[in-house]
Amino acid sequence: MIDITHKITTLRIATAQAIVKVSKMDTITAIENGAVPKGNVFAMSKAAGLLGVKKTPELLPDCHPMPIESTSINYEIKGLEIFIKVEVKTIYKTGVEVEAMHGASVVALNMYDMLKPIDKGIEINNIKLLSKKGGKSDYNDKFTKNIMTGVVVCSDTVSKGLKDDKAGKVIHEQLINLGLSKIDYSVIADEPKEIENIIQISKEKGTQLLIFTGGTGLSVRDVTPETIKPLLDREIPGIAEYIRNYGQQRMPYAFLSRSIAGTIGGMLVITLPGSTGGAKESMDALFPYVMHAFKVLRGERHD
C-alpha cells in the first residue's frame, strides 16, 4: 500500500453507480410486488452492498482499511433499468472511491443472483464513480497561483556558510509543487534586527505570504516568535496549533515548537520549525488549505 502518513484527516465522500438491466417488464413487476422467489431484492442487495463496502480492503490488496462512517444505497427504476447509487463517507486520510464502486458492484451482483431464476437476460452496466470530494485535489485549484511568496531561513550556521540549508529548500520545493512561481528566498541570522528588516523589505515588495523556518525552538538564539509577534496586526493561533498537532501525531517533541502565525498588513506570516522534517511536515499540514486565508483577507465569501 502507498504511504499516506503525510496526509491529513478530512471528510471524504464518494458516490458510485451501477445499472442492472433486466430483459422483461415482468421482472420489474416481480421486484416491486415482492414476488421474487429468493426474497426482497432491494433489501437483500442493500445488505450485500453494505458488506461489500466494509470488506473492500480484504479483497483489494492496495486499499487501506479505514473507518466507514456512512453508507447509503438507493435505487431508481427507469423502464427496464435499475439505477443503483452508493454513497460512502469517512473522516480519514484517503478517499472512499473504490469502496463506493465496490459496494455498487456487489449490489448489482446480488440482484443478478436473485433475479437469474426468473430472467436469463440480465445485464450489469456502467459501474463508475459519479463524484468524490474531500481530498487535497479539491483545494489545489481553489486559490490563485499568482501570490508573491517569500521563504526566509533563520539560522546562524546557514547564514555563516557552516551548514547547507535543507528546510528552506523543502519549503521552496513544496511551494513550486503547489503551482506558485513568484518565490523569494533569503537566509538570515537569528537576529531580531535581521528578522524585522526582512519583514519590512517583504512588505515593500508586496509579498503576500512570508514563511520563516528556524528560530522557533528553545535555544536562547531562537528569537523568531518573540520578534515577529509584536509586529502582527492579528495573530492566527489555529495555524500554529495545527502545525503542532500534526507534528505531535508523528513525533513526540513537536509540542516544544513555538511557531506562531498572523498577518502584517495584507501579508500572511507563518513561522515553521527549522528542522527539515519539521518544515516538511508543517507544509504537509498547512498547504494548500491555508491559502484560503487570502480569500478571507480579500473579503471574499467562504466556500
Stockholm file with secondary structure:
# STOCKHOLM 1.0

chainA/1-303         MIDITHKITTLRIATAQAIVKVSKMDTITAIENGAVPKGNVFAMSKAAGLLGVKKTPELLPDCHPMPIESTSINYEIKGLEIFIKVEVKTIYKTGVEVEAMHGASVVALNMYDMLKPIDKGIEINNIKLLSKKGGKSDYNDKFTKNIMTGVVVCSDTVSKGLKDDKAGKVIHEQLINLGLSKIDYSVIADEPKEIENIIQISKEKGTQLLIFTGGTGLSVRDVTPETIKPLLDREIPGIAEYIRNYGQQRMPYAFLSRSIAGTIGGMLVITLPGSTGGAKESMDALFPYVMHAFKVLRGERHD
#=GR chainA/1-303 SS CCCCTTSCCEEEEEEEEEEEECSSHHHHHHHHTTCCTTCCHHHHHHHHHHHHHHTHHHHSTTSCCCCCCEEEEEEEEETTEEEEEEEEEEEESSCCHHHHHHHHHHHHHHHHHHHTTTCSCCEEEEEEEEEEESSTHHHHTSSCSCCCEEEEEECHHHHTTSSCCCHHHHHHHHHHHTTCCCEEEEEECSCHHHHHHHHHHHHHHTCSEEEEESCCSSSTTCCHHHHHGGGCSEECHHHHHHHHHHHHTTCTTGGGCCCCEEEETTEEEEEECSSHHHHHHHHHHHTTGGGGHHHHHTTCCCC
#=GC SS_cons         CCCCTTSCCEEEEEEEEEEEECSSHHHHHHHHTTCCTTCCHHHHHHHHHHHHHHTHHHHSTTSCCCCCCEEEEEEEEETTEEEEEEEEEEEESSCCHHHHHHHHHHHHHHHHHHHTTTCSCCEEEEEEEEEEESSTHHHHTSSCSCCCEEEEEECHHHHTTSSCCCHHHHHHHHHHHTTCCCEEEEEECSCHHHHHHHHHHHHHHTCSEEEEESCCSSSTTCCHHHHHGGGCSEECHHHHHHHHHHHHTTCTTGGGCCCCEEEETTEEEEEECSSHHHHHHHHHHHTTGGGGHHHHHTTCCCC
//
